[in-house]
């Protein structure tokens, strides 16, 4: 069975990132079971972080609790006790047995989990720098400090990444420059060079740059290889997000692989790995 770790073609390995902790289609987002499994296998796994009212962060994607949890209202307005009483919803919207995790829960999961070389958990912050309180930052540092060697912090707000990174020296960091209208301006003007220069300058120490895969392919259609340009600047590239592993997504994935993306974010790593394996196998059959 596929393990959903990577795809290797033409001598180049592209990691498959487990979006929201999904190993395969239908998985519940942000469960400790999948995070633990992924780290033990050596996977690239991603979770999201939002601020809550108790001075800290919750492992959630949405600003409001209603869709992904059994709670209601803004995550920012929820207390620690309220969040700890909530359960995650499954793919069909039904309550699961998995509790919502806070940043300290996540830190304990990582600290108690064996991890294979290469395993990394992306902490994708969904907040702006102006939204972060000193309590939020302190909670992050306390939870992630002991396990900083196996995570990478990212956000669409460069200042937010910098604030947390400054508080936790040695923390690996990445940056998603496709926010605030930046990628739309680049696509409209065709000035991808300025987009890349600005992205690199925003966080010079960023190891990984996260790019909307549609923007990457849009640029290629116009004769510009964004992946190669970022590689030339010393950055690795993650192209996000392939939601389904099906015939409709296959041409896009093949193009991203040909461009040598270092990582592809997907909601179905196992399915995507199997899809490409089947495609390559069929091509190798004579006739």
N, C-alpha and C positions, 0 to 999 in steps of 0.2 A: 504494500500500500504506500502511496505517496506520503512523504513527511511534511511537505509544504515549506521546505527550507529555501531552496534556490532552484534556478534553471541555469544550466551550463550549455552554451552554444558557441561554436567557433572559438573555443579556448577561453571564453570570457564567462565569468560567473556573475549572475544577477540575483541578489537576494530577494526573497519574497517577504515583504513586511506584513505581519498579521495585524491588519487594521482593526483598532479597538479590541485587540486580543482575539480576533477571529482566526481560527485555524482552517475552518471550512464553512461553507454556506449553512446558514441556519444557527450558527453559534450565538450564544448570549454575549453581549458586549461586557468587557471588563470583569471577567470572573477570575478569581485567584487560581483556579484549576488550570485554565489555559495559560496564564502567565507563568505558572510554575512549570508546566509541560514545555512551553516554548523555551524557557531559559535552560532547562535541562537538555533539550535537543540541540541548542546552539542557534536558535531562531532569532530573527529580528522581529520584535513585538512592539506594538504601540498602544498607549492609553492616553486619555485626555484628562486635563485637570481644570477645575473651575473653583472659584473662591466660595466660601460659605460664611455664615454670620458669626461663627465661633472663632474666627481668626485662624484660618488654615485652608486646606484645599481638599476637594472631593474628587474621586476618580469617576468623572462624568464628562459628557460632551456638551450637552445642551444647557442653555441658560435657565430653562425651566425644567422642573422635575417630572411633569405629567407623562410624557411619552415613554421615557426609558425606565421609570421607577414607579413604585406604588404611591409616591408622594405627589404633591401639587404645589404650584407656585414657583417663584424664582429660587434657584439654588443659593444665590447670594443671601437670601433672607432666611434660610434654614439653619437651625442650630445644630450643634454636634449631636445632641440627643435625638432630634428629629431625623437627621440623616441616618443615624445608626439603627433607627427603627424601620427603615425602608428596605424593600426588596427590589432587585432588578427585574425588569420585564423581559420575557423571551421574544423570539422573532415574531411571534403572533400577537404580541401585546399582553400575554398572560403573565401573572406574577410567577416568578421562579423561587427557588429556595436560596438564591444567592443574595447576600446582603450588599448594600452600597458600601464601598470602601472609602475611607479617608486616607490622606497622605501617610499618616503614621501606620495604618494597617498595611498599606503598600510597602512601606519600608521594612516592616516585619516580614512580609511575604518574601521579599527579595533577600533579606538577611538569612532567612531560614531555608532558602532554596539553593541546591547545587546548580551551578551553571557551567555549561560547556564553553570552551574557548570560542569567541566570536559572538556569543549571545549578548544581545543588547535590548534594553527596554527604552523606547522613546517616550519621553514625558512631554506631551504636546500641550502647552499652556494656552488656554482659550481666553486669556485676560490681557488687558493692556497694562502698561507699567503704572498708569495713574490709578488703576483699580487695586493694586497690590498694597496691602498695609504691612507695617513692620511685623505684626503678628503672623500674617501669611508667610512672609519671608522666613521668619524664625521657625515656623512649623515645617517649612520645606527643608531648611538646612538640617534641622534635627532628625528628620525622617530619612533624607536622602544622603546626608553626609557619609554615613558608614558604608553605603553601597554605591557611591558615585562612580566607581570603576566599571559598573555594568549598566549604566544608563546614559542617555543623551537627552539634553533639554532642548526643546524647540518652541517656537511661537511665530506668529505672523507679525508681532510687534518686537522690533529689534531692541527697543529700550527695556522691555519686560525681560527678555532673555539676559540682557546685560546686568540688570538689577539683581537677578537671582544668581547669575554666574559670579558677580563681584562678591556676593555673600558666601559663596562656596567655591573657593579656589580649586582648580584642578577638575572642575566639572566639564565633561565634554558637551559641546553645544552645536546646534544647527539653527537654520533660519529658513523661513518660508517667505520669500519676497513677493508672493503673488497676492498681496493684500493692499488695501488703500487705493485701489485703482491703478496700481503700478503696472500690472501685467496687461490690463485693458489698454492703457496708454501705449505700451510697447507694441501690442498687436495692431492698434490703429495706425500708429506712425511707422511701424516697421523698424524702429530703432531699438533693436535687441541688444546692441553693444552697450548703450547707456544703461539699459535695464540690468545687464550683468555687472557692469562697473559699480552701479549703485548698490546692488545686492552684496557684492564682495566688500564694499567699503562700509556697509551698515554694521556688519559684525566680522571684522577681519579674521578672527580666530574660529569662525564657524567651520566645522569639519564637513557637514552635510548641508546641501541646499535642497529644499523640498519644492518641487515644481508641479503645477497642474499639468497632467499629461496631455491634455488637449492643447495647451499653449505650446508645449514642446513640439507636438506634431504640426500645429499651425505654423510655427517658425520653420520647421523643416520643409513644409510645402512651399515656402517662400525662399528656400535656398539657404537657410541659416540653421546651423547645428548648435543648439543651445547646450547640449550635453558636452560636446567637444570643447566649446568655449569655456564652460565652467571647469572642465577637467584641466584645461590649459592654465586656469587660475588656481589650480591646486585643490579644487573642491570635488567632493563626490556628489552624485545626484540621485535623489529619490523622486520618481514620477508617481503621482497619486491621481485618483484612486480608481482601480479597476474593480467595479462592484460585482460583476458576474463573470464566471468562467464559461463562456459560451461562444458559439460561432460568430455572433455579432461583435464580440470583443477581440476575437482572434487576430484580425488584421492590425489592430492598434497595438496589441501586445507584441506581435512580431516586429513591428516597426520600432518599438521601444527597446526591444532586445537588440535589434540591429544597430541602434544608436549607442549601444553599450551603457545603458542606464545601470548604475551600480545597484539600484534597488527599485522595486516596483511595489507600491502599496496596493493591497487587494483585500477584499472581504472573503475571498475563497482561495487561500494559498494552495491547499491540497488540490482543488479542482483545476486551478490554473496550471499547476505543475503537470497534472495528468493530461490536460488539454494540449499542452505543447509537446509532451512526450508522444501522444497519439499522432499529432500532426507530423512530427519528425519521423515516426515509425512508418506512417503511410507514405511519406515521400521516399523512404529508403526501399520500398517494395518495388521491384522491377515491373514495368508495364503499367 
